Amino acid sequence: MTWVRIDDHLHAHPKFKLAWDLEPASVGLELFALSHSAAYLTDGAIDEQFVHSWFRGSATRRRRAVNALVESRLWVPNGSGWQIHDYLDYNESRDSLLARRRARERKRQLNRRKLDNSR
């Protein structure tokens, strides 16, 4: 399991206020996108498929939510979808997280071998 960092002043951040004013559903989309990015190690990249899977209803409302995130500069178009602005400034990258997991697994294996050898 990974975790994603969310600013404790999110409720007062001008970008979130703007996104909310433009389309309240955009704030929910941003939070789900942060969670999705952490869970699937996308480094903040959000693709069209994710947006469609979360917004199963009105295409107009989905478009308004995405546009609100782009206009408020929470998301930046990246050619294949969007990038959550500053995601990697506050969250661990995929490469770093996977390296840390590999190191933790090597340590577990070493400890198991030491335990087995001491018997």
C-alpha positions as a LaTeX table, in Angstrom:
\begin{tabular}{lrrr}
\hline
Residue & $x$ (\AA) & $y$ (\AA) & $z$ (\AA) \\
\hline
Met1 & 0.00 & 0.00 & 0.00 \\
Thr2 & 1.19 & 3.48 & $-0.79$ \\
Trp3 & 0.07 & 6.81 & 0.59 \\
Val4 & $-0.48$ & 10.15 & $-1.06$ \\
Arg5 & 0.14 & 13.49 & 0.60 \\
Ile6 & $-2.65$ & 16.05 & 0.72 \\
Asp7 & $-2.06$ & 19.54 & 2.05 \\
Asp8 & $-3.91$ & 20.16 & 5.32 \\
His9 & $-4.79$ & 23.61 & 3.97 \\
Leu10 & $-6.39$ & 22.12 & 0.87 \\
His11 & $-9.73$ & 23.58 & 1.90 \\
Ala12 & $-8.28$ & 27.10 & 1.65 \\
His13 & $-5.92$ & 26.71 & $-1.33$ \\
Pro14 & $-6.74$ & 29.19 & $-4.12$ \\
Lys15 & $-6.38$ & 26.53 & $-6.84$ \\
Phe16 & $-8.92$ & 24.27 & $-5.12$ \\
Lys17 & $-11.26$ & 27.17 & $-4.48$ \\
Leu18 & $-11.13$ & 28.08 & $-8.16$ \\
Ala19 & $-11.66$ & 24.48 & $-9.27$ \\
Trp20 & $-14.63$ & 24.20 & $-6.87$ \\
Asp21 & $-16.14$ & 27.44 & $-8.16$ \\
Leu22 & $-15.79$ & 26.29 & $-11.78$ \\
Glu23 & $-17.10$ & 22.74 & $-11.16$ \\
Pro24 & $-17.49$ & 21.27 & $-7.65$ \\
Ala25 & $-17.08$ & 17.71 & $-8.97$ \\
Ser26 & $-13.53$ & 18.60 & $-10.05$ \\
Val27 & $-12.35$ & 18.49 & $-6.44$ \\
Gly28 & $-13.56$ & 14.92 & $-6.07$ \\
Leu29 & $-11.91$ & 14.02 & $-9.36$ \\
Glu30 & $-8.63$ & 15.52 & $-8.13$ \\
Leu31 & $-8.73$ & 13.52 & $-4.90$ \\
Phe32 & $-9.55$ & 10.27 & $-6.73$ \\
Ala33 & $-6.78$ & 11.03 & $-9.25$ \\
Leu34 & $-4.27$ & 11.52 & $-6.43$ \\
Ser35 & $-5.32$ & 8.21 & $-4.90$ \\
His36 & $-5.21$ & 6.46 & $-8.29$ \\
Ser37 & $-1.75$ & 7.83 & $-9.03$ \\
Ala38 & $-0.38$ & 6.62 & $-5.71$ \\
Ala39 & $-2.02$ & 3.20 & $-6.00$ \\
Tyr40 & $-0.85$ & 2.55 & $-9.56$ \\
Leu41 & 2.46 & 4.42 & $-9.30$ \\
Thr42 & 1.78 & 6.75 & $-12.24$ \\
Asp43 & 3.91 & 9.61 & $-10.84$ \\
Gly44 & 0.91 & 11.91 & $-11.15$ \\
Ala45 & 0.00 & 11.02 & $-14.73$ \\
Ile46 & $-3.74$ & 10.71 & $-15.30$ \\
Asp47 & $-5.13$ & 9.22 & $-18.49$ \\
Glu48 & $-8.45$ & 9.59 & $-20.23$ \\
Gln49 & $-9.47$ & 6.05 & $-19.27$ \\
Phe50 & $-9.27$ & 6.88 & $-15.56$ \\
Val51 & $-11.35$ & 10.02 & $-16.01$ \\
His52 & $-13.99$ & 8.10 & $-17.99$ \\
Ser53 & $-14.12$ & 5.32 & $-15.41$ \\
Trp54 & $-14.71$ & 7.78 & $-12.58$ \\
Phe55 & $-17.21$ & 9.96 & $-14.46$ \\
Arg56 & $-19.63$ & 7.45 & $-15.91$ \\
Gly57 & $-22.38$ & 10.03 & $-16.33$ \\
Ser58 & $-22.57$ & 13.19 & $-18.35$ \\
Ala59 & $-19.75$ & 13.86 & $-20.78$ \\
Thr60 & $-20.45$ & 17.58 & $-20.36$ \\
Arg61 & $-19.94$ & 17.44 & $-16.60$ \\
Arg62 & $-16.81$ & 15.31 & $-17.03$ \\
Arg63 & $-15.41$ & 17.84 & $-19.50$ \\
Arg64 & $-16.25$ & 20.73 & $-17.13$ \\
Ala65 & $-14.48$ & 18.96 & $-14.25$ \\
Val66 & $-11.33$ & 18.34 & $-16.27$ \\
Asn67 & $-11.39$ & 21.88 & $-17.65$ \\
Ala68 & $-11.74$ & 23.25 & $-14.10$ \\
Leu69 & $-8.65$ & 21.28 & $-13.01$ \\
Val70 & $-6.68$ & 22.51 & $-16.01$ \\
Glu71 & $-7.86$ & 26.12 & $-15.66$ \\
Ser72 & $-7.00$ & 26.15 & $-11.95$ \\
Arg73 & $-3.58$ & 24.69 & $-12.83$ \\
Leu74 & $-4.06$ & 21.59 & $-10.71$ \\
Trp75 & $-3.66$ & 19.48 & $-13.86$ \\
Val76 & $-1.39$ & 20.13 & $-16.83$ \\
Pro77 & $-2.15$ & 18.56 & $-20.23$ \\
Asn78 & 0.68 & 16.18 & $-21.19$ \\
Gly79 & $-0.30$ & 14.89 & $-24.62$ \\
Ser80 & $-1.73$ & 11.56 & $-23.45$ \\
Gly81 & $-3.87$ & 12.92 & $-20.64$ \\
Trp82 & $-2.84$ & 15.13 & $-17.74$ \\
Gln83 & $-0.15$ & 15.50 & $-15.11$ \\
Ile84 & $-1.09$ & 16.41 & $-11.55$ \\
His85 & 0.85 & 19.61 & $-10.96$ \\
Asp86 & 3.72 & 19.21 & $-8.47$ \\
Tyr87 & 2.80 & 15.57 & $-7.73$ \\
Leu88 & 6.43 & 14.48 & $-7.45$ \\
Asp89 & 7.34 & 17.48 & $-5.31$ \\
Tyr90 & 5.24 & 16.01 & $-2.50$ \\
Asn91 & 4.99 & 12.29 & $-3.27$ \\
Glu92 & 7.55 & 9.57 & $-3.78$ \\
Ser93 & 8.29 & 8.60 & $-7.37$ \\
Arg94 & 7.59 & 5.15 & $-8.75$ \\
Asp95 & 11.31 & 4.43 & $-9.15$ \\
Ser96 & 12.12 & 5.49 & $-5.59$ \\
Leu97 & 9.23 & 3.55 & $-4.10$ \\
Leu98 & 10.07 & 0.38 & $-6.03$ \\
Ala99 & 13.75 & 0.66 & $-5.02$ \\
Arg100 & 12.72 & 1.03 & $-1.38$ \\
Arg101 & 10.42 & $-2.00$ & $-1.67$ \\
Arg102 & 13.22 & $-4.08$ & $-3.23$ \\
Ala103 & 15.62 & $-3.05$ & $-0.45$ \\
Arg104 & 13.04 & $-3.96$ & 2.20 \\
Glu105 & 12.47 & $-7.36$ & 0.55 \\
Arg106 & 16.24 & $-8.03$ & 0.38 \\
Lys107 & 16.49 & $-7.21$ & 4.07 \\
Arg108 & 13.62 & $-9.60$ & 4.87 \\
Gln109 & 15.26 & $-12.38$ & 2.89 \\
Leu110 & 18.60 & $-11.78$ & 4.58 \\
Asn111 & 16.95 & $-11.88$ & 8.01 \\
Arg112 & 15.17 & $-15.13$ & 7.09 \\
Arg113 & 18.45 & $-16.70$ & 5.99 \\
Lys114 & 20.14 & $-15.60$ & 9.20 \\
Leu115 & 17.29 & $-17.10$ & 11.21 \\
Asp116 & 17.43 & $-20.35$ & 9.23 \\
Asn117 & 21.22 & $-20.59$ & 9.67 \\
Ser118 & 20.98 & $-20.07$ & 13.42 \\
Arg119 & 18.77 & $-23.14$ & 13.87 \\
\hline
\end{tabular}
